[in-house]
Amino acid sequence: MNQADSINDPALQAWMDSGQLRTLLGQRIFTIDTGAADRETILLIHGFPTSSWDWQPLWADLGKQYRLVALDMLGFGLSDKPNRRQYTIHRQADLVEALVEALGLQQFHVLAHDYGDTVAQELLARQNEGNGAGEWLSACFLNGGLFPETHRALLTQKLLLSPLGWLVNRLAGRGTFNRSFSKVFGARSKPSAAELDQFWALINVNQGKHVFHNLITYMDDRLQHRERWVAALLEARMPLALINGSADPVSGAHMVARYRELGCRLDYLAELPGIGHYPQVEAADQVAQHYLSFLARQGA
C-alpha cells in the first residue's frame, strides 16, 4: 500500500497488509475482514481521531471465534482524507452500510467506540426504522459521547470546533497530540511512547492532521440529532451493552449514570475502575472478557 510509505513500524505494516482499500461511495476506504465467512460476524467502528488500529489489541481474542470486519472511516487512518468541512455522521454511517452491502453481511454484532458510538447510534436508528443494511444481532458501546449533555470535551476539541479551528490545527503538533491524547487515559494506563508513535503515524497518513478541525464537527451533529440518537438507545430491538472506563474525563462514569437515568436499553454493563477513554487499548483483556461474556449471553 504505497499511500503509507512513511510507516515503518512492523506491527502497523502487518495491519495494513491484512486489509485492503475499497472504493465505497466514491471514496477509497481502508477495510479489514478476517475470519471464515461462515462464522458470526462482529463489525467494529472506531473513534476520533484514530482508526481501526484501535481494535488491534482485541483482534486476536475476538478472532478466535468470530469473523471481524472494520474500516477506517473517511478522514481517518489509511482512508481518503479530503480537506472539507462536510464530515457528517450520516455520511460516515452511509459508508459503513456500503461496506456491509459490499461484503454481503446479513447478520452481525456491532462494537463501537467514541466517534464510532455516534455513527452506531445513527445506524441503530435506521435498524429500528427497519431500513438499515443487514440485521444487527447486538450492539456494544465503549466510552463515547452518547449524550451531548454529558460529553466533557477537552479544551483542544473546543478550540478545533471554533472559527479559529483551522489555525489551532495548523499550530498544533506532536507535543500537543501527546499531551491531549494521554490526558484521556487512566492514571496507570497511559499510552507508551511506542503506542503514541503508532497512533501519530496513522493520523498523518495522507496528511491527515490537516482535517482535524473538519472532523470535529461531529460535536455539532450530536447536538442537532440528539433526540433521534437517544431514541435509538431507548427503542433498540436487540441487546445493548456498555463497557466503560470509569476514569475517563470525557465520557466516564458520569456518562453511564446518564444512560441509566434516561432508561436506555441495557442488557450488560461493565464499569472498569481506573481505566480511561480507550478501554480496548488500556485494558484489552478485560474488555475482551466482558464483551465475549455479553455475546455468550445472547447465545452467540
C-alpha positions as CSV (number, residue, x, y, z in Angstrom):
1,M,0.0,0.0,0.0
2,N,2.1,2.8,-1.3
3,Q,0.0,5.6,0.3
4,A,1.7,5.0,3.6
5,D,5.3,4.5,2.7
6,S,6.3,6.7,5.6
7,I,5.2,4.0,8.1
8,N,8.0,1.7,9.1
9,D,6.5,0.1,12.2
10,P,6.3,-3.7,11.7
11,A,3.1,-4.1,13.6
12,L,1.4,-1.3,11.6
13,Q,2.7,-2.7,8.4
14,A,1.3,-6.1,9.2
15,W,-2.1,-4.5,10.0
16,M,-2.0,-2.6,6.7
17,D,-1.1,-5.8,4.8
18,S,-4.0,-7.7,6.3
19,G,-6.5,-5.2,4.9
20,Q,-7.3,-3.5,1.6
21,L,-8.5,-0.3,0.1
22,R,-12.1,-0.5,-1.3
23,T,-13.9,2.2,-3.2
24,L,-17.1,2.9,-1.3
25,L,-19.4,5.7,-2.4
26,G,-16.6,7.1,-4.5
27,Q,-14.0,7.2,-1.7
28,R,-11.0,4.9,-1.0
29,I,-11.7,3.3,2.4
30,F,-9.3,1.0,4.2
31,T,-11.1,-2.1,5.3
32,I,-10.1,-5.3,7.2
33,D,-12.0,-8.5,7.1
34,T,-10.6,-11.6,8.8
35,G,-12.1,-15.0,9.8
36,A,-14.2,-17.6,8.0
37,A,-17.3,-16.3,6.2
38,D,-19.5,-18.9,8.0
39,R,-18.7,-17.5,11.4
40,E,-20.8,-15.0,13.2
41,T,-19.5,-11.5,12.4
42,I,-18.6,-8.5,14.6
43,L,-18.5,-5.1,12.9
44,L,-16.1,-2.7,14.7
45,I,-16.4,1.0,14.4
46,H,-13.5,3.2,15.7
47,G,-13.3,6.6,17.3
48,F,-11.8,10.1,16.9
49,P,-9.0,10.9,16.0
50,T,-7.7,7.4,15.4
51,S,-8.6,4.4,13.2
52,S,-9.4,0.7,13.0
53,W,-6.0,0.1,14.6
54,D,-7.7,0.9,17.9
55,W,-9.1,-2.6,17.7
56,Q,-5.8,-4.4,17.2
57,P,-5.4,-5.2,20.9
58,L,-8.7,-7.2,20.8
59,W,-8.3,-8.7,17.4
60,A,-6.6,-12.0,18.4
61,D,-9.0,-12.8,21.2
62,L,-12.2,-11.9,19.4
63,G,-10.9,-13.5,16.2
64,K,-10.7,-17.0,17.8
65,Q,-14.5,-17.3,17.5
66,Y,-15.7,-14.6,15.2
67,R,-15.3,-13.1,11.7
68,L,-14.1,-9.5,12.3
69,V,-14.8,-6.6,10.0
70,A,-13.6,-3.0,10.5
71,L,-12.9,0.1,8.4
72,D,-11.0,3.4,8.7
73,M,-13.8,5.9,8.3
74,L,-13.5,8.8,5.9
75,G,-10.8,11.2,7.2
76,F,-9.2,8.6,9.4
77,G,-6.2,6.2,9.3
78,L,-5.4,4.8,5.9
79,S,-8.6,6.1,4.1
80,D,-9.1,9.1,2.0
81,K,-8.9,12.4,3.9
82,P,-10.5,15.2,1.7
83,N,-9.9,18.7,3.1
84,R,-13.5,19.8,3.5
85,R,-15.9,20.7,6.3
86,Q,-18.7,18.3,5.5
87,Y,-17.7,15.3,7.5
88,T,-21.1,14.3,8.8
89,I,-22.1,11.4,10.9
90,H,-24.8,10.5,8.4
91,R,-22.2,10.2,5.6
92,Q,-20.0,8.0,7.8
93,A,-23.0,5.8,8.5
94,D,-23.6,5.6,4.8
95,L,-20.1,4.4,4.2
96,V,-20.4,1.7,6.9
97,E,-23.6,0.5,5.3
98,A,-21.9,0.5,1.9
99,L,-19.2,-1.9,3.4
100,V,-21.9,-4.1,4.9
101,E,-23.6,-4.4,1.5
102,A,-20.3,-4.9,-0.4
103,L,-19.4,-7.8,1.9
104,G,-22.9,-9.2,1.8
105,L,-23.2,-9.2,5.6
106,Q,-26.7,-10.5,6.6
107,Q,-26.5,-10.6,10.3
108,F,-23.8,-9.2,12.6
109,H,-22.9,-7.8,16.0
110,V,-21.6,-4.2,16.4
111,L,-18.8,-3.0,18.7
112,A,-18.2,0.8,18.7
113,H,-16.1,3.4,20.5
114,D,-16.2,7.2,20.8
115,Y,-17.0,8.8,17.5
116,G,-17.9,5.4,16.3
117,D,-20.6,5.3,19.1
118,T,-22.3,8.2,17.4
119,V,-22.1,6.6,14.0
120,A,-23.5,3.5,15.5
121,Q,-26.4,5.5,17.1
122,E,-27.4,6.7,13.6
123,L,-27.1,3.2,12.2
124,L,-29.1,1.8,15.1
125,A,-31.9,4.4,14.4
126,R,-32.0,3.0,10.9
127,Q,-32.2,-0.5,12.2
128,N,-35.1,0.5,14.5
129,E,-36.9,2.0,11.5
130,G,-36.4,-1.2,9.5
131,N,-34.3,0.3,6.7
132,G,-30.8,-0.4,7.9
133,A,-28.3,-2.5,6.0
134,G,-28.2,-6.1,7.3
135,E,-29.6,-7.2,10.7
136,W,-27.9,-6.3,14.0
137,L,-27.8,-9.1,16.5
138,S,-26.4,-6.9,19.3
139,A,-24.5,-3.7,19.9
140,C,-21.9,-2.8,22.5
141,F,-20.6,0.7,23.2
142,L,-17.3,1.6,24.7
143,N,-16.6,5.1,26.1
144,G,-18.2,7.8,23.9
145,G,-20.4,10.8,23.8
146,L,-23.8,9.1,23.6
147,F,-25.4,12.2,25.2
148,P,-24.1,15.7,24.3
149,E,-25.1,16.9,27.8
150,T,-22.6,14.6,29.4
151,H,-19.8,14.9,26.9
152,R,-17.0,16.9,28.6
153,A,-14.9,18.0,25.6
154,L,-11.3,18.8,26.0
155,L,-10.1,22.4,25.5
156,T,-8.3,21.2,22.3
157,Q,-11.6,19.9,20.9
158,K,-13.5,23.1,21.7
159,L,-10.8,25.2,20.0
160,L,-10.8,23.0,16.9
161,L,-14.6,23.4,16.7
162,S,-14.3,27.2,16.9
163,P,-14.0,29.5,13.9
164,L,-10.2,29.6,14.5
165,G,-10.1,25.8,14.4
166,W,-8.0,25.8,11.2
167,L,-5.4,27.9,12.9
168,V,-5.3,25.9,16.0
169,N,-4.9,22.8,13.9
170,R,-2.1,24.3,11.9
171,L,-0.2,25.3,15.1
172,A,-0.7,22.0,16.9
173,G,2.0,19.4,16.6
174,R,3.2,16.1,18.0
175,G,3.6,17.5,21.5
176,T,0.1,18.8,21.6
177,F,-1.2,15.5,20.4
178,N,0.8,13.5,23.0
179,R,-0.5,15.7,25.9
180,S,-4.2,15.8,24.8
181,F,-4.4,12.1,23.9
182,S,-2.7,10.9,27.0
183,K,-4.9,13.1,29.2
184,V,-8.0,10.9,28.5
185,F,-6.2,7.7,29.6
186,G,-6.3,6.3,33.1
187,A,-3.5,7.4,35.5
188,R,-1.9,3.9,35.5
189,S,-2.7,3.0,31.9
190,K,-1.2,5.8,29.9
191,P,-0.1,5.1,26.3
192,S,3.5,4.1,25.8
193,A,5.9,6.1,23.6
194,A,5.6,3.3,21.0
195,E,1.8,3.4,21.1
196,L,1.8,7.2,20.7
197,D,4.2,6.8,17.7
198,Q,1.8,4.3,16.1
199,F,-1.3,6.5,16.6
200,W,0.5,9.6,15.3
201,A,1.8,7.8,12.2
202,L,-1.7,6.7,11.2
203,I,-3.1,10.1,11.8
204,N,-0.6,11.6,9.5
205,V,-1.1,9.3,6.6
206,N,-2.4,11.3,3.6
207,Q,-1.6,14.5,5.6
208,G,-4.4,13.5,8.0
209,K,-3.8,16.2,10.7
210,H,-5.0,18.8,8.3
211,V,-8.6,17.6,8.6
212,F,-8.8,17.6,12.5
213,H,-10.8,20.8,12.5
214,N,-13.2,19.4,9.9
215,L,-13.7,16.0,11.6
216,I,-14.5,17.7,14.9
217,T,-17.8,19.0,13.6
218,Y,-19.4,15.7,14.8
219,M,-19.9,17.6,18.1
220,D,-22.4,19.8,16.4
221,D,-24.1,16.7,14.8
222,R,-24.6,15.3,18.3
223,L,-26.5,18.4,19.4
224,Q,-28.6,18.6,16.2
225,H,-29.6,15.0,16.2
226,R,-29.7,14.3,19.9
227,E,-33.3,13.3,20.1
228,R,-33.0,10.8,17.2
229,W,-29.9,9.2,18.6
230,V,-31.1,8.9,22.2
231,A,-34.3,7.4,20.9
232,A,-32.3,4.8,19.1
233,L,-31.0,3.6,22.5
234,L,-34.4,3.7,24.1
235,E,-36.1,1.8,21.3
236,A,-33.4,-0.7,20.4
237,R,-34.8,-4.1,19.4
238,M,-31.6,-6.0,20.0
239,P,-29.4,-6.4,23.2
240,L,-27.2,-3.4,24.1
241,A,-24.1,-3.4,26.3
242,L,-21.8,-0.8,27.8
243,I,-18.2,-1.5,28.6
244,N,-16.9,1.8,30.1
245,G,-13.6,3.1,31.5
246,S,-14.8,4.9,34.7
247,A,-11.8,7.2,35.0
248,D,-12.4,8.8,31.5
249,P,-12.7,12.6,32.0
250,V,-14.7,12.9,28.7
251,S,-17.3,10.1,29.0
252,G,-16.6,8.0,32.0
253,A,-18.8,7.0,35.0
254,H,-20.9,10.2,34.5
255,M,-22.0,9.0,31.1
256,V,-23.0,5.6,32.4
257,A,-25.1,7.3,35.1
258,R,-26.9,9.4,32.5
259,Y,-27.5,6.3,30.4
260,R,-29.2,4.6,33.3
261,E,-31.1,7.8,34.3
262,L,-32.6,8.1,30.8
263,G,-33.7,4.4,30.9
264,C,-32.0,3.4,27.7
265,R,-32.0,-0.3,27.0
266,L,-29.1,-2.0,28.8
267,D,-28.6,-5.8,28.8
268,Y,-25.0,-5.8,30.0
269,L,-22.8,-3.3,31.9
270,A,-19.1,-3.5,32.8
271,E,-17.5,-0.5,34.5
272,L,-13.7,-0.6,34.6
273,P,-12.3,1.4,37.6
274,G,-9.1,3.3,36.9
275,I,-9.5,2.9,33.1
276,G,-9.9,5.9,30.8
277,H,-11.3,6.7,27.4
278,Y,-9.6,3.9,25.4
279,P,-10.5,0.7,27.4
280,Q,-9.7,-1.5,24.4
281,V,-6.1,-0.2,24.5
282,E,-5.7,0.3,28.2
283,A,-7.4,-2.9,29.4
284,A,-7.8,-5.1,26.3
285,D,-8.0,-8.4,28.3
286,Q,-10.8,-7.1,30.5
287,V,-12.7,-5.7,27.5
288,A,-12.4,-8.9,25.6
289,Q,-13.6,-10.9,28.6
290,H,-16.6,-8.7,29.2
291,Y,-17.6,-8.5,25.5
292,L,-17.3,-12.2,25.0
293,S,-19.4,-12.8,28.1
294,F,-22.1,-10.4,26.7
295,L,-22.1,-12.2,23.4
296,A,-22.3,-15.6,25.2
297,R,-25.4,-14.5,27.0
298,Q,-27.0,-13.8,23.6
299,G,-26.3,-17.3,22.5
300,A,-23.7,-16.1,20.1
